[in-house]
Amino acid sequence: MGETTRCMIQKAGTIAGILFLIVAACGVCFIGLDHLFPFDTTGRPVSTVIVDRHQTPLRAFADKNGVWRYPARPEQVSSLYLQALLAYEDRWFYYHPGINPLAICRAFTQNLNHRRIVSGGSTLTMQTARILDISRQGSRPSSPGFFPRMGVKLCQTFRALQLEYHFSKTEILGLYLTHAPFGANIQGIQAACYTWLGKDAKEMTRSEAALMAVLPQAPSRYRPDRHPDRAAKARDKVLDRMENFSIWTTDQIKAAKEEPVIAFRFPTSMTAPLAARRLKTVYPDAEVIHTFIDENLQMHMADLLQSYMERLPPKQSGAVMVVNHKTLEIEAYAGSADFFNTSRHGHVDMIKALRSPGSTLKPFIYGLSMDQGLIHSHSMLLDVPRYKKDYNPGNFTRGFSGPVTVTRALQDSLNLPAVQVLEAYGPGRFHDRLCNAGARFQFQGKPNLSMALGGVGTSLESLMTLYTAIGRGGIAGKPRLTPKEPVQERYLMSPGAAFIIRDILSRPFPGRQGVGRLSGALSMAWKTGTSYGFRDALAMGLKGDYTVGVWIGRPDGSPSPGQYGAITALPLLGQVMESLTPGAGTRKPPESVSKETICWPSGIAASESPGRATGACAKKFEAWILDGQIPGTMTGETGLAAPLIRTFWIDSQGMRATPVCGGIEKKTVVLWPWQAEPFIPAHWRQASVLPKDSPVCRNIAPLTLPAIRIISISDNSILTRQPGKAGPPTIPLRTLGGRGERQWFLNQKPLMSGDRSAPFFMPMPVPGQYHLSVVDESGSFDQVCFSVIELNP
């Protein structure tokens, strides 16, 4: 080997060593500087975006600087845009270490020769570093001179190397897609597409992709809404480069250039404003909040609600909630009629507001009582006045129906039967069961019988929790807005009770044809409710896998006379139901549910009724029976007192006796509850008349009978005499209960006597204070006090 060659090798080795030392020194310096001046990409102001189940923005909240920024990743953006961006800004993005030395040398030489900026060598990574620095500092630095600008470039170069050192290419690209400026207060490709194009970033055309690729170079100069011609020229420059690089074909470029740039700024999405506001409060620092809301369904529900409210008074609002009770996902959340309408208090979320539930708790009174073995679907209940009870409400119609089935009582939303069943079940236990299932209530005092009519505060969301149990086999589930919320399920009632309640509630809407009561078909099940004073109108419904709640009223709690659930909320519920997918056909009852023919007045199975008993099966029904239990009729007294089936001996005269004193025949009579007597046919009453006791039998066991009660005059009432009226005024004297002949007394003086079947009319006494009493042959006694006044002519 020659001396020359040896020297060359030594020099090459020396140069390599020097280069190695330089690189090592640079590496050490870089690591040191990186440690001293870390590039913090966290803690920046962020805007919160609430998206639907398909990632479509529902509402966005600007960051603390008023910037709209939707976080984005490369896979969330159109591939056309990525092609245009990389081809125009940085073709070697995936190959360089953050800087492109050739591009920098070229730009440095050109700028140095011209003593001004004529070319740039920034990579996409360097641009990202600059954008993040500006974002962190809060403003764009002023344009410096040549040499100061070179210092800025060196700083950006260092920051770009830091980004490449700490992040992958995909993550760096995601930072650019999230923070790139697009004019005004818009940052990020997603926000830009929704603002300037009115669409998602995945849906861009080639023309739109080219425009979005060039817009960050001069956001103010190329703003489409202000300078559409400039924006079009800049877009065409990108399209020309795409053609030169043979990325897109000539025909594609030609078609893209023919698309106009629309001078318009699309408004920020406000599809679910109240649900978004609620989630923003719960997750204040989240960048993206994913929900189960379906944007199309949400918009349709909002449109239905808003158009429906146009026919109602101006101060009323409404709310609609749609939940897939199979998954407990909230797919539509319209908390008010119009978020921007101040006259309707659109900013108040009526899904969360505390209101009276009206009659919407009645299905759970009956369902829980079925599980307790108190009733079946066609048990006899009493829609009659509750005489001398602490709680004596009336019906919405102000009338009474007498004996009714559980099915009719629930479908017609009768108040008195619900109170009767709740009294037997226990209001305290009822309250505890509903709370254990996830409901939340507010009381004045303690749970009481007024819960049956809505005498408690709760929310539409709480009612939705309870109604999911009817569609989920008795398991209540709390509706969820986001996947972050855990599934919360609690037992409320048995699958059999849930099936029976849903079947009872499944009937045609008013004026529509539908399934029968015991068909088992899966149609629309619904229940309405109206709070005291017409303050709240509610309608709850189930269809297929959906549970729907509708509320209409005034957010300030003032009355809306004439507006109630059946005429105000139910029609809107019907429109909502029609928008949902059809039901899944018929539902088979659980094994615990069966059909049985039952008899009135006893309430027990026809096969078990005493075959020769008088009045044993005055009326028959096909009823749903739970767990084979067929409870007898509740008499209306506290608990299950006063059995209706009486067995005794009679003598040859038909009087009650014993075998010792002339009893020759055993007889069974099935009675009607004494409160039902005014509402049943006369031949039913006659069939259940108990015979008198034989005078020759002593110490005969008395038959338990309800006490006699005066029903035609209320205690402490005031009666008026009207002068000049033709004929003497009279007062009817009527009673319930008791046995045999009765004696009437007015101020302790005998008035009249007779059998209970004969009507009595007492002449109206002169004005004054009176005491009226009655006693039957068994000694049962009742009395009332009343006053008589005379009106002046």
TAMO-V997582 format. One record per helix or strand. SS is the DSSP state (hx for helix, st for strand). FROM is the first residue (numbers start at 1). TO is the last residue. If there is no record, write none. Layout:
# TAMO-V997582
ss->SS from->FROM to->TO
ss->SS from->FROM to->TO
This chain:
# TAMO-V997582
ss->hx from->3 to->36
ss->st from->48 to->51
ss->st from->57 to->61
ss->st from->68 to->69
ss->hx from->74 to->76
ss->hx from->79 to->89
ss->hx from->101 to->114
ss->hx from->124 to->137
ss->hx from->146 to->166
ss->hx from->169 to->179
ss->st from->181 to->181
ss->st from->186 to->187
ss->hx from->189 to->197
ss->hx from->201 to->203
ss->hx from->206 to->218
ss->hx from->228 to->244
ss->hx from->250 to->258
ss->st from->270 to->270
ss->hx from->273 to->282
ss->st from->288 to->290
ss->hx from->295 to->309
ss->st from->317 to->324
ss->st from->329 to->334
ss->st from->355 to->356
ss->hx from->362 to->371
ss->st from->380 to->383
ss->st from->402 to->405
ss->hx from->406 to->411
ss->hx from->415 to->425
ss->hx from->427 to->436
ss->st from->442 to->442
ss->hx from->449 to->453
ss->st from->457 to->458
ss->hx from->460 to->471
ss->st from->475 to->477
ss->st from->480 to->480
ss->st from->489 to->491
ss->hx from->495 to->505
ss->st from->506 to->506
ss->st from->521 to->521
ss->st from->525 to->530
ss->st from->536 to->543
ss->st from->546 to->553
ss->hx from->565 to->579
ss->st from->586 to->586
ss->st from->593 to->601
ss->st from->605 to->605
ss->hx from->606 to->608
ss->st from->614 to->614
ss->st from->617 to->626
ss->st from->629 to->629
ss->st from->645 to->650
ss->st from->656 to->657
ss->hx from->659 to->661
ss->st from->665 to->670
ss->hx from->674 to->679
ss->hx from->682 to->687
ss->st from->693 to->693
ss->st from->709 to->710
ss->st from->717 to->722
ss->st from->730 to->733
ss->st from->735 to->736
ss->st from->742 to->746
ss->st from->749 to->754
ss->st from->760 to->763
ss->st from->768 to->776
ss->st from->781 to->791
